[in-house]
């Protein structure tokens, strides 16, 4: 990993108030080190860490991704009720889910129009609306 990617990862952790342990810095550097947003699963981030020689367990990757979400550095996008993707772009935006590849990508937010959504039940408020558009190759 380059020193610039490690620096970006460390700055990102600092922005979220996350203590920069060696493993967190390594994972953060993989996520934001090149300045681009990522959609990852815990398994894909674990594999990327292994490819760089980073000694980290899959459980640590899961726990770290949860900590990043809790700190507001990432958002979790659930597909199929069981499969979670973690997105470094925390702004509200829709996603494409490519069913054939099991891949999540950003969809153009400026093309999405939601005319109306149901009101929340009494005693509840809407905290967010997630839009996942499922795609299949033709």
C-alpha positions in Angstrom: 0.0 0.0 0.0 1.3 3.5 -0.8 2.0 6.0 1.9 -0.7 8.3 0.3 -3.4 5.6 0.6 -2.4 5.0 4.2 -2.6 8.8 4.8 -6.0 9.0 3.2 -7.2 6.0 5.2 -5.9 7.5 8.5 -7.6 10.9 7.7 -10.9 9.2 6.9 -10.8 7.4 10.3 -10.0 10.6 12.0 -13.0 12.3 10.3 -15.3 9.6 11.9 -13.6 9.7 15.3 -12.5 6.1 14.8 -9.3 5.0 16.7 -6.7 4.2 14.0 -5.5 0.7 14.9 -3.1 -1.0 12.4 -5.9 -3.2 11.0 -8.4 -0.4 10.8 -5.9 1.8 8.9 -5.1 -1.1 6.5 -8.9 -1.7 5.8 -9.6 2.1 5.5 -6.7 2.4 3.1 -8.2 -0.3 0.9 -11.6 1.4 1.0 -10.6 5.0 0.4 -6.9 5.1 -0.3 -7.2 6.0 -3.9 -9.9 8.6 -3.3 -12.7 6.7 -5.0 -15.9 5.3 -3.4 -16.3 1.6 -3.0 -19.1 -0.9 -2.6 -17.7 -4.0 -0.8 -18.9 -7.0 1.0 -17.1 -8.2 4.1 -15.8 -11.1 2.1 -14.5 -9.0 -0.8 -12.7 -6.6 1.6 -11.3 -9.6 3.5 -9.9 -11.0 0.2 -8.4 -7.7 -0.8 -6.7 -7.5 2.6 -5.3 -11.0 2.2 -4.0 -10.0 -1.2 -2.0 -7.2 0.3 -0.6 -9.6 3.0 -2.6 -8.0 5.8 -3.2 -10.4 8.7 -6.9 -9.9 9.5 -9.7 -12.3 10.3 -13.1 -12.2 8.6 -14.7 -11.5 11.9 -12.5 -8.4 12.4 -13.5 -7.2 8.9 -17.2 -7.5 9.8 -16.6 -5.8 13.1 -14.6 -3.0 11.5 -17.2 -2.4 8.8 -19.8 -2.1 11.5 -17.7 0.4 13.4 -17.2 2.4 10.2 -21.0 2.5 9.6 -21.6 3.4 13.3 -19.1 6.3 12.9 -21.0 7.5 9.7 -18.1 6.8 7.4 -20.0 4.2 5.4 -23.5 3.0 4.8 -24.8 -0.5 4.7 -27.0 -1.5 1.8 -28.9 -4.7 2.2 -29.9 -6.8 -0.9 -32.1 -9.8 -0.6 -32.6 -9.3 3.1 -29.4 -11.2 3.8 -26.6 -9.9 1.6 -25.0 -6.7 2.8 -22.8 -4.3 0.9 -20.9 -1.4 2.4 -20.7 1.9 0.6 -18.2 4.6 1.3 -20.5 7.1 -0.4 -22.7 8.3 2.5 -24.8 10.7 0.5 -28.4 9.6 -0.3 -28.3 7.9 -3.7 -29.9 4.9 -5.5 -28.0 1.7 -6.4 -28.0 -0.8 -9.2 -27.7 -4.4 -8.1 -26.3 -6.6 -11.0 -28.0 -9.9 -10.2 -25.8 -12.0 -12.6 -22.6 -10.7 -11.0 -23.7 -10.0 -7.4 -22.3 -6.5 -7.8 -23.6 -3.2 -6.4 -23.0 0.1 -8.2 -24.2 3.7 -7.8 -27.2 4.7 -10.0 -27.6 8.3 -11.2 -29.3 10.1 -8.3 -30.4 13.0 -10.6 -32.5 10.6 -12.7 -34.5 9.2 -9.7 -37.9 10.8 -9.0 -40.0 9.5 -6.1 -43.4 11.2 -6.3 -44.7 9.9 -3.0 -44.0 7.4 -0.3 -46.3 6.1 2.4 -46.3 8.0 5.7 -44.8 6.2 8.7 -47.1 4.6 11.3 -47.9 6.6 14.4 -45.0 6.9 16.7 -42.4 6.4 13.9 -40.4 8.6 11.6 -38.7 7.8 8.3 -35.0 7.8 8.8 -34.0 7.0 5.2 -35.2 5.5 1.9 -33.0 3.0 0.1 -33.6 2.4 -3.6 -32.0 -0.7 -5.1 -32.7 -1.3 -8.8 -32.1 -4.9 -9.7 -30.6 -5.5 -13.1 -30.3 -8.7 -15.2 -28.3 -8.9 -18.4 -30.3 -9.4 -21.6 
